[in-house]
Amino acid sequence: MNYKAIGVMSGSSLDGIDIVYAHFASKGPHWDYEIVASQCIPYPDAWKNKLLHATTYNAYEYLLLHVDYGKYLGEVVKKFISENGLDY
């Protein structure tokens, strides 16, 4: 079977969002892969500050951050797809 996937991660250094688009192919018990596109997208200062101070938020503020961050990641992924011609 063949799979196409986008992976997104951010570490505790808050340097940015790492994003990759890869193809995976199952060859019996083994897997092959190809990294088609990848990028590290630096956080804007506003996002870096929000994430840096997240441990000081109350539960409501943290939930709002969670929702806003999910929307932000969606925008980043959408832009990555567009810029790399992956929207086929």
N, C-alpha and C positions, 0 to 999 in steps of 0.2 A: 504494500500500500504506500501511497505517496501522500505527504502532508505538507501544508504550508502554514507557517506560524509567525506571529509577531510576539516577541518577548519584551517586557518593559520592567526595569528595576531602578531603584535608587538606594544608595547606601547611606550610612550614617554620616558620611563626610559632607553631604549636601552639596556636592559639586555639580550635580545635575542628574538628568534622566538618561539612562543607557537604554537604547532601543535597538532591536535587531529583527530583521526579516530573514527567515531561513526556510529551506526545503529539507524535508526528511523523507527517506525511503527505507522501507523495511525489506531486507534481503535475508529472508529466513530468520535465523536467530540474531542476525547482525543488522545494524543500522548505518546508513550513509547519510551525510548531511552536507549542505552547501549554505554558507552565509551569503545571502544575495545583497543585503544592504545593512549598514549599521551606522549609528551616530550617537554621540554624547551631546545632549542638549543642556547647556548650562541653565541653572535656575535664575530667573529674574530676582533682583534683590527683594522684592515684596514677598515672593514665594519662599525664598530662603529664610527670611525673618519669620514668616508664619510657621514654617516647619521647625525652625530652631526653638521657638517658644511654645510649641504644642504641649509640652509637659506641664505648662502652667495654666492651661485652659480648664475651665469647668466642663462638666459632661456635655452641656448644651453647645458650648463653643467648639468642643472637640467633634461633636457630630456634624456641626456646620462645616468645619474644616474637612472632615471626611468626605462629605458630599461635594464641596468645592474642589477638592483635590482630584476626585474622580472625574469631574467635568474637565478640569485642566488636563489630566492625562489623556482623556478622550480627544481634546483639541490637539495635543502634541502628536498623538498617533495619527489623527486625520491629516495633519500637515505633513508628517513623515511619509505617509502613503502617497499623498499628492506629489510631493517633491521627488519621490523615487519612482514615479510612474507605476505604482503597484495597484492602482485602482482600475484594474481590468476585469 
